[in-house]
Every structure is written in C-alpha cells, then in structure tokens.
Amino acid sequence: MSGRGRPRRATQGKRPARLQEELPRPREAGNKRQRRTGAAAASSHVPSSDSDSQGAWFEEAEHASRQEPQQQQVSGIMLVGSSLITRLQQHLDRSRQDLRSPLPVLLAGQPGLGFPQARNKLLSTIRGTPPHYLVLHVGANDIARVDQKQWLQELEELVCFIRAYYPATILVWSDMLPRLAWRHAHTLQGAENSRRRLNRRARGRILKENGKVIYHQNIGMDCLLPDGVHLNHRGNELFKENLEQQLANMVLN
C-alpha cells in the first residue's frame, strides 16, 4: 500500500448572511476583498422603481461597498438632476453646443427625479471612476411632496450616502430654481418660500462638507415655459452660463 492517503474533500463553510438592515460602513468596506469595481458592481442590477424591495437595494449597496476608498480615482464633473438637466442637454444638442468647462462634464438627468431616486441614479451612472465634482441639482420635486423637516432629512441621507460611497468627491449644491407651478403645493407663495428657505439650509449643509455652491439669481419667472416648471430658451442659456462660469471658478481657483 502506497504512502499516499486518499485526497480529502474540501469542507465548505457557511457563507455570511447578506446585510439587510443597515448600509455597510466605509471601514467595514475597506476590509472586504474587492471582486468588482464598486459602482459597476452595484449598477449591474439597479431597482427600476421605488416599489422594489428594500432588501434588493441593500444587496446592491453591499456590492458597491467593496470598493476601497484609497483605490478610487476621481476626474471630471457630474451634474445629476431631474428633467431640467435632461432638457439642458437637449438644448445643448439643438444648438450644437457643449457645456464649456476645464474638466469633462456629464449631465445625468432623469425626469421626475427626487431624493428617493437619486441614490439609484448615482449607482447606475457612476461606473468605476467617481467624479471629482458632483453637482446636485435636486430637491425641487420633493418640496411639496414632504414637509421641510422630512426634506432636510432626505438631503442628509443623500449626503451621507455620497460620503460613504465616494469619499474623495467634492459636493456642489446647485440652487433650486423658481417655478410658477408646484405639484401638490397648497399655494404658490408657500412653495416659493419653502424653496428659498431650503436652498439656504442646503447650501449650509454642503458647505459643511467643504463643498461648493452654484447660484442662479438671474433666473426668474420670465425664464419659464408656459408649463411654469421648465426653462425656455433664454432660461436654458442663463442656466448654461451660470454652470460654465461658476464651475470654471471652482476648478481653476
């Protein structure tokens, strides 16, 4: 009989249960072995609606957390927002223009986007290399959906999410624009007062993160289409110029 014994079968241990109740912490994420690029792993299956189960979203969050912060490289500018960003892109395409900037700019618009959709929009758009600057033109669609306290809470959750997933990215708040029509609002003046107050609170929160602010004080009610929400040609031109000038100042200074 030879000295060799029969080869043993490798015993398989139990796999650790997936995280279901809380977002992975950045420190924990750094200890996990990376199998795929963080955002790309999360974006391979992003829930398509708000009705998807919370557990499925956390599965994607666990994949994304495997990206170690020190391995992330940052470049360029990403501007995420609702149909105002989508229509700005259409305006640029029609006039055969680009958004001039010292860094490449990606316009990531989604009609109807609010705080509940913003995280999935980021996960599905940022693949591998996070932006150096992330411009948030969000929140207007949520003003009449929730009260101000809830609005600020949802902003806080979005900021914490971005900080955990893209720690090297610089946050930029782009002021919400005025409207003549606010869905679900009781009065136009009440919604407008909320917009101004929440803009101030959002600026302060982003500046606390050493972020930046983009103002649109030159865009008024005369820059709106008849629907009272979206920008006309002049409004889009002013929106474009504000972004170009203030982004250039941020990058070059």
N, C-alpha and C positions, 0 to 999 in steps of 0.2 A: 504494500500500500504506500502510495507516494505521500511526501510530507505536506502536500498542499491540501488545505481543507476546502470544503465546499464554499463558494463565494456567498457572503451574506447579502440578504436583501436590505437595501437602504430603507430605514423606517422614516415615514413622513410624519412630521409634527403637525399639529393643528395650525391652520392659518389664523392670523389675528383678525378679529372681527373688524369690519369697516366702521369708521367713525360716523355716527348717526346723529349725535346730539349737539355737537359744537364744532365750530371751524377749527382746523388744525392751527396750532400756534407756530410762528416762524421758527422758534428754537427747536421744536419737535421736527419741523420740516427739514431742518439742516442736518439732522441725524439719520434721515431716511436715505436709502440708496436710490439714486436717480435712475429711472428706466427710460423716461421720455422727457422731452423739453416741457417745462411746467405748463405754460398756457396752451401749447399744442395738445398736450395730453388731455387737458380739461375740455378743449373745444371740439374733440372728436365726436362728442355727443352732447350738445347743449340742449336743455329743455326748450321746447318750441313755444310754450305758453306758460302763463302764471299758474295754471291748474296742475302742472306736473308735480309729482310728489316731492316733498322736501328731501326725502332720503336720496332720491336720484341726484338732486343738486349737490348734496354733500359728497356723493361718490366722485363727482367731477372735481369738487373742491379738494378732495384728498389727493387726486392725481396731480392737480396743479401745485399743491404744497410741496411736492417732491423736488421742485426747482430750488436749488440752494441760492440764496441771495448773492453770495460772492461770485457765482458763476454767471449772473445776469449781466448782459451788456446793453447799454442804452444808447439810442440815437434817434433823432427826428422828433416830430411833433405829431400828436394825435388829438383830434378835436372830436369829441363824442357828444351827441345831442339828438334832438328829435327831428321833425320834418323841416325845421328851419335850416339845419345843416344839410339835409338832403336837397332842399331847394337851392341852397347856396351853391352846391356842386352843380346842379342843373343850370343855374345862372352862369357859372364859370364856363361850362361846356358850350352853352349857346353863344356866348361872347368870345369863345376861344381864348379864354384867359386861364391863368394859373394863380393860385394864392402865393404871391411872392414872399419868400422867407429865406433867411440864412440857412435853415435846415429843411429837409423834406417834410411835407405836411400830408397827413392822411385825414380826410374828412370821413368820419364814421357816423352817418346819420341813420336814424330809424324812426319813421313816422309813429307818433304816439308814445315815444319813449318817455318813461318816467323813472323814478328811483327803483321801483321793483324790477324793471327790465335792464337797468344799467349794468349790473354785475355780469349777467349773461352776455350782454353786448361786448363787454371788455374781454371776457374769457374766449368768446368766439372770434374776436378780431385780433387780439394780441397773440401772435404765434411765435414763440421763441424769444424774440428780442423786444423787450418793453420799450416804449418811447422815452425820450429824455424829458419831454414836457407832455403832460396830459391835461388838455383843456376841457373842463366840464361846462358845457352849455346845457344844463339840465335844471329840473325843478319847476318850470312854469306849468307843465301839465299836471303837477301834483298840488298846486296852490289851492284849488277848490275841491280837490279830492279828499284831502285830510286837513285837520286843523294845524295851526302853526307849530304847536308842540310836537305833533307827530311828524310834521315836515322836517323839523330840525333833527329829530331822532333818526329819520331815514337818511338824511345827509350824513350824520355822524357814522351810521353803519356803513355807508358807501366809502367814506374817507378811511375808516378802519380797515375795510376790505382791501382798498388800494394800497394802503401802507403795508399790510401783511403780505400781499402778493407781489407788489412792485416797489420795494422799499427805496430804490435809487431814483425813482421817477419824481420829477418836480410837479406838484399840483398847481393848476391855474384855474381860477374861477372866472367865468365869463358871465357878466351880469345878465339876468333875465330881462327880456325886452317888454315894453308896454304892449297892451292889447286893448281892443275895443270889444272883444268877446271872450268870456271865460266860461268854459263848460262847468256846469254845476254851481257856479257862483250865484249868491243871492243878489248882490249888487255889483255894478262895475266899479264904483268907488271903493267898496270894501276890498275887492280883489286887487285893485291897484295899490291900495295902502299896504296890503299884505306883501305884494311884490317888492315894494321899496324896503319894507322892514326886513324881509327875509334876505334880500340882497345884502343889506348891511351885516346881518348875522352870518351869512355865508362867507362874505369877504373876511370877516374876523376869524372865522374857523379855519379857512385856508391859509391865511397869513400866519396863524399859529403853527402851521406845519412848514413854515418857511416857504410858503408858496407865493404865487403872484395873482394879480387881478387884472382883468380886461374890462374897461368901461365902455358903455355905448350911450353916452349922454346926448349925442347928436341925433339919435334915432327916436323920433316921436310918432304920434298918431298919424301924421301925414305920410308916413313911410309904409303904411299898411295897405294890403289889398282890401277889396270890399268885404272879404270874409272876417275882417277885423283881427286876424291872427297872424297871417303870413306877410312877408315883406314884398313890396312892389319893386320895380327895377331900381329906383333911387335908394330904397331901403337896403337892398342887397349890395349895392355899390358902397354904401356907407358901412355896412356890416363887414364887407371885404376889406375896406381901407382901415377900419379900426383894428381888425385882426392882424393885417400886414404890419401896420406901424407899431402896434404895441408888442407883438411877438418879436419883431426885429429889435426893439429896445431891450426886451428881456434877454435875448440871446447875445447881443453884442455888448451889453453893459453888465 
